[in-house]
């Protein structure tokens, strides 16, 4: 595992957002988020989704997650994004 900061982000009262709060784990060394939990708009205790970033590589001095998975806890599905090649500043 990584040495991480754990942040809880809550919505501002009166704003129209999809989630009531988010909890993020961010690597202290490079500030890359590795896990983000998204909570229900109406029930802040109900976790709806979890985003997990992995296979973090430094490309052109930029920490880059080569794999991202979003788990949807409501319907037990997930979406995966795997980057095969990344180029910056082209």
C-alpha positions as protocol buffer text, in pm:
chain_id: "A"
residue {
  index: 1
  type: UNK
  ca { x: 0 y: 0 z: 0 }
}
residue {
  index: 2
  type: UNK
  ca { x: 81 y: 366 z: -13 }
}
residue {
  index: 3
  type: UNK
  ca { x: 122 y: 623 z: 261 }
}
residue {
  index: 4
  type: UNK
  ca { x: -189 y: 834 z: 195 }
}
residue {
  index: 5
  type: UNK
  ca { x: -384 y: 1135 z: 304 }
}
residue {
  index: 6
  type: UNK
  ca { x: -753 y: 1063 z: 365 }
}
residue {
  index: 7
  type: UNK
  ca { x: -983 y: 1350 z: 273 }
}
residue {
  index: 8
  type: UNK
  ca { x: -1357 y: 1381 z: 318 }
}
residue {
  index: 9
  type: UNK
  ca { x: -1523 y: 1621 z: 77 }
}
residue {
  index: 10
  type: UNK
  ca { x: -1881 y: 1729 z: 146 }
}
residue {
  index: 11
  type: UNK
  ca { x: -2118 y: 1922 z: -74 }
}
residue {
  index: 12
  type: UNK
  ca { x: -2190 y: 2282 z: -2 }
}
residue {
  index: 13
  type: UNK
  ca { x: -2546 y: 2334 z: 124 }
}
residue {
  index: 14
  type: UNK
  ca { x: -2783 y: 2439 z: -152 }
}
residue {
  index: 15
  type: UNK
  ca { x: -2568 y: 2309 z: -438 }
}
residue {
  index: 16
  type: UNK
  ca { x: -2692 y: 2068 z: -702 }
}
residue {
  index: 17
  type: UNK
  ca { x: -2439 y: 1783 z: -707 }
}
residue {
  index: 18
  type: UNK
  ca { x: -2473 y: 1409 z: -765 }
}
residue {
  index: 19
  type: UNK
  ca { x: -2312 y: 1293 z: -440 }
}
residue {
  index: 20
  type: UNK
  ca { x: -2349 y: 1403 z: -78 }
}
residue {
  index: 21
  type: UNK
  ca { x: -1982 y: 1341 z: -4 }
}
residue {
  index: 22
  type: UNK
  ca { x: -1665 y: 1178 z: -131 }
}
residue {
  index: 23
  type: UNK
  ca { x: -1382 y: 1017 z: 61 }
}
residue {
  index: 24
  type: UNK
  ca { x: -1046 y: 1022 z: -116 }
}
residue {
  index: 25
  type: UNK
  ca { x: -716 y: 849 z: -45 }
}
residue {
  index: 26
  type: UNK
  ca { x: -431 y: 1048 z: -200 }
}
residue {
  index: 27
  type: UNK
  ca { x: -68 y: 932 z: -211 }
}
residue {
  index: 28
  type: UNK
  ca { x: 139 y: 1168 z: 3 }
}
residue {
  index: 29
  type: UNK
  ca { x: 449 y: 1143 z: -218 }
}
residue {
  index: 30
  type: UNK
  ca { x: 290 y: 1254 z: -548 }
}
residue {
  index: 31
  type: UNK
  ca { x: -71 y: 1357 z: -467 }
}
residue {
  index: 32
  type: UNK
  ca { x: -224 y: 1094 z: -696 }
}
residue {
  index: 33
  type: UNK
  ca { x: -571 y: 982 z: -582 }
}
residue {
  index: 34
  type: UNK
  ca { x: -577 y: 602 z: -555 }
}
residue {
  index: 35
  type: UNK
  ca { x: -929 y: 550 z: -416 }
}
residue {
  index: 36
  type: UNK
  ca { x: -1237 y: 771 z: -424 }
}
residue {
  index: 37
  type: UNK
  ca { x: -1562 y: 662 z: -258 }
}
residue {
  index: 38
  type: UNK
  ca { x: -1883 y: 835 z: -371 }
}
residue {
  index: 39
  type: UNK
  ca { x: -2183 y: 853 z: -138 }
}
residue {
  index: 40
  type: UNK
  ca { x: -2556 y: 876 z: -213 }
}
residue {
  index: 41
  type: UNK
  ca { x: -2703 y: 1223 z: -264 }
}
residue {
  index: 42
  type: UNK
  ca { x: -2985 y: 1161 z: -14 }
}
residue {
  index: 43
  type: UNK
  ca { x: -2815 y: 916 z: 225 }
}
residue {
  index: 44
  type: UNK
  ca { x: -2457 y: 1019 z: 316 }
}
residue {
  index: 45
  type: UNK
  ca { x: -2397 y: 678 z: 480 }
}
residue {
  index: 46
  type: UNK
  ca { x: -2475 y: 484 z: 159 }
}
residue {
  index: 47
  type: UNK
  ca { x: -2171 y: 427 z: -61 }
}
residue {
  index: 48
  type: UNK
  ca { x: -2270 y: 415 z: -430 }
}
residue {
  index: 49
  type: UNK
  ca { x: -1943 y: 391 z: -620 }
}
residue {
  index: 50
  type: UNK
  ca { x: -1572 y: 337 z: -570 }
}
residue {
  index: 51
  type: UNK
  ca { x: -1303 y: 449 z: -814 }
}
residue {
  index: 52
  type: UNK
  ca { x: -965 y: 274 z: -786 }
}
residue {
  index: 53
  type: UNK
  ca { x: -654 y: 387 z: -972 }
}
residue {
  index: 54
  type: UNK
  ca { x: -360 y: 148 z: -1002 }
}
residue {
  index: 55
  type: UNK
  ca { x: -45 y: 69 z: -1199 }
}
residue {
  index: 56
  type: UNK
  ca { x: 85 y: 419 z: -1135 }
}
residue {
  index: 57
  type: UNK
  ca { x: 385 y: 505 z: -1352 }
}
residue {
  index: 58
  type: UNK
  ca { x: 586 y: 823 z: -1391 }
}
residue {
  index: 59
  type: UNK
  ca { x: 565 y: 937 z: -1754 }
}
residue {
  index: 60
  type: UNK
  ca { x: 744 y: 1259 z: -1849 }
}
residue {
  index: 61
  type: UNK
  ca { x: 772 y: 1337 z: -1475 }
}
residue {
  index: 62
  type: UNK
  ca { x: 392 y: 1303 z: -1434 }
}
residue {
  index: 63
  type: UNK
  ca { x: 254 y: 1028 z: -1208 }
}
residue {
  index: 64
  type: UNK
  ca { x: -4 y: 850 z: -1423 }
}
residue {
  index: 65
  type: UNK
  ca { x: -258 y: 581 z: -1331 }
}
residue {
  index: 66
  type: UNK
  ca { x: -248 y: 329 z: -1613 }
}
residue {
  index: 67
  type: UNK
  ca { x: -555 y: 146 z: -1484 }
}
residue {
  index: 68
  type: UNK
  ca { x: -879 y: 294 z: -1348 }
}
residue {
  index: 69
  type: UNK
  ca { x: -1176 y: 89 z: -1228 }
}
residue {
  index: 70
  type: UNK
  ca { x: -1514 y: 232 z: -1125 }
}
residue {
  index: 71
  type: UNK
  ca { x: -1725 y: -9 z: -917 }
}
residue {
  index: 72
  type: UNK
  ca { x: -2098 y: 64 z: -907 }
}
residue {
  index: 73
  type: UNK
  ca { x: -2233 y: -79 z: -583 }
}
residue {
  index: 74
  type: UNK
  ca { x: -2599 y: -20 z: -677 }
}
residue {
  index: 75
  type: UNK
  ca { x: -2606 y: -269 z: -963 }
}
residue {
  index: 76
  type: UNK
  ca { x: -2283 y: -461 z: -893 }
}
residue {
  index: 77
  type: UNK
  ca { x: -2113 y: -361 z: -1218 }
}
residue {
  index: 78
  type: UNK
  ca { x: -1780 y: -207 z: -1298 }
}
residue {
  index: 79
  type: UNK
  ca { x: -1611 y: -16 z: -1576 }
}
residue {
  index: 80
  type: UNK
  ca { x: -1238 y: -56 z: -1642 }
}
residue {
  index: 81
  type: UNK
  ca { x: -1008 y: 178 z: -1830 }
}
residue {
  index: 82
  type: UNK
  ca { x: -658 y: 54 z: -1907 }
}
residue {
  index: 83
  type: UNK
  ca { x: -413 y: 289 z: -2075 }
}
residue {
  index: 84
  type: UNK
  ca { x: -169 y: 118 z: -2308 }
}
residue {
  index: 85
  type: UNK
  ca { x: 29 y: 428 z: -2401 }
}
residue {
  index: 86
  type: UNK
  ca { x: 38 y: 781 z: -2264 }
}
residue {
  index: 87
  type: UNK
  ca { x: 214 y: 1078 z: -2420 }
}
residue {
  index: 88
  type: UNK
  ca { x: 217 y: 1428 z: -2275 }
}
residue {
  index: 89
  type: UNK
  ca { x: 297 y: 1762 z: -2435 }
}
residue {
  index: 90
  type: UNK
  ca { x: 274 y: 1643 z: -2793 }
}
